Amino acid sequence: MECPQVQERLVAYAAGRLEAAEREEVARHLETCAACREAVALEGDLTAALARLPRHQAPEALKRRLEAMVTPAPPIVAARPTVARAGRRPLGLAWAAPFVSACAAAMLVLVAVRTTTPRSSAGGAGDMVSEAVNDHLRVVSSSHPVEIESGGIHQVKPWFTGRLEFAPRVAFSGDAEFPLVGGSIGYFRDRKAAVFVFKRRLHTITLLVFPPDGLDWPTDRRVQLGPLSVAEESSRGFSALFWRDGGLGYALVSDVNSRDLEMLASRLNGG
C-alpha cells in the first residue's frame, strides 16, 4: 500500500474502523514511512482532543433560538441589476444571510458549551475508555513508541525509577506469544503513567499503569481472571481491559480480540 492509499484511510485507521487485513497493511506501511506516521499522530491528537470535549443536551430554549437563527432569510433584491463583467459570473447576495446565521449558530453552541458547562478533571467511565484507546493510538502511530527497549522486565522496570512518583508493578517479562518491546513515560488523563508495549503477532498491545484515585472506572461488564475482577470494554474497534491492584490502575488496550487480551492480563498478574 502506497502513501496516497494510506492517507485516504488515516481517519478510519486512527478511529479503528478499518477491517483487520486493511489495518495491517496500513500498519506495515507506517513502519517505513515517517511522513504517514506523523499524519497518523496528528489525526490521533485531533481524535483525542475531540474525545475530551464535554457532550451535553442543549436546553430547549437554546434549541428554539438556534432554529430561529438558521431559518432561511428572504432573498435580498438589489436596487439595480448587476451586470457581469466579461469572463465573470454575477455575484448574488441571497446566500449571505443564511450563511452568516448558520455561522452565528455554530459559534453560539460553542460559546454556550464552553462557558456554561464546567469540565470534570476525572471524567466519566466512557471518557476513561476513550482516553485509553487514544493513548494506544499515540503509541501505534509514534515513530519512537518506546524510550527504553526491552532486555526483559528487569531492565525496563528500573528505568522508570525517578521518572515517576510510583513504582509500576509488572512482573511479566514477555514470551514468544507476547514479546515485550519496551517502555516509556506517558500520561493517562491528568496524571503520569508507565507505558509498556507488547506484541501479539503484528498487533501492538499497550499496557498503561497509573495512579487510580479520582477516576470513574468502567463497571458495565466484568470478567474474573484469577483473583482479579477486570472491566472489559470496547471502543472504535479496540478492546480494553481495566483493573486495580495494589493501589495502582491498569489499562490494557489493543485491536486484538478480547480473549488474547485476557491471556496477557492473566500472565501480567502471574497467571
QUILINRA-V615158 format. One record per backbone hydrogen bond with DSSP energy under -0.5 kcal/mol. CO is the residue of the C=O (numbers start at 1). NH is the residue of the N-H. Records with the same first field share a line. If there is no record, write none. Layout:
# QUILINRA-V615158
CO = NH, NH
This chain:
# QUILINRA-V615158
2 = 6
3 = 7
4 = 8
5 = 9
6 = 9
7 = 10
9 = 13
10 = 14
11 = 15
12 = 17, 18
13 = 16
19 = 23
20 = 24
21 = 25
22 = 26
23 = 27
24 = 28
25 = 29
26 = 30
27 = 31
29 = 32, 33
32 = 34
33 = 37
34 = 38
35 = 39
36 = 40
37 = 41
38 = 42
39 = 43
40 = 44
41 = 45
42 = 46
43 = 47
44 = 48
45 = 49
46 = 50
47 = 51
48 = 52
49 = 53
50 = 53
59 = 63
60 = 64
61 = 65
62 = 66
63 = 67
64 = 68
65 = 69
66 = 70
68 = 71
75 = 77
76 = 78
81 = 83
82 = 84
85 = 88
90 = 92
93 = 96, 97
94 = 98
95 = 99
96 = 100
97 = 101
98 = 102
99 = 103
100 = 104
101 = 105
102 = 106
103 = 107
104 = 108
105 = 109
106 = 110
107 = 111
108 = 112
109 = 113
110 = 114
111 = 115
112 = 116
113 = 117
116 = 118
123 = 216
124 = 128
125 = 129
126 = 130
127 = 131
128 = 132
129 = 133
130 = 134
131 = 135
132 = 136
133 = 137
134 = 138
135 = 139
136 = 140
137 = 141
138 = 142
139 = 142
148 = 183
152 = 151, 155, 156
153 = 157
155 = 159
156 = 159, 160
157 = 160
158 = 161
160 = 163, 164
164 = 162
166 = 168
168 = 170
173 = 180
178 = 175
179 = 181, 199
181 = 150
182 = 197
183 = 147, 148
184 = 195
186 = 193
187 = 189
188 = 191
191 = 188
192 = 211
193 = 186
194 = 196, 209
195 = 184
196 = 198, 207
197 = 181, 182
198 = 205
200 = 203
203 = 200
204 = 255
205 = 198
206 = 208, 253
207 = 196
208 = 251
209 = 194
210 = 249
212 = 215
215 = 217
221 = 232
223 = 225, 230
224 = 226
225 = 228
228 = 225, 230
230 = 223
231 = 233, 242
233 = 240
235 = 238
238 = 235
239 = 254
240 = 233
241 = 252
242 = 231
243 = 250
245 = 248
248 = 245
249 = 210
250 = 243
251 = 208
252 = 241
253 = 206
254 = 239
257 = 261
258 = 262
259 = 263
260 = 264
261 = 265
262 = 266
263 = 267
264 = 268
265 = 269
266 = 271
267 = 270
268 = 171
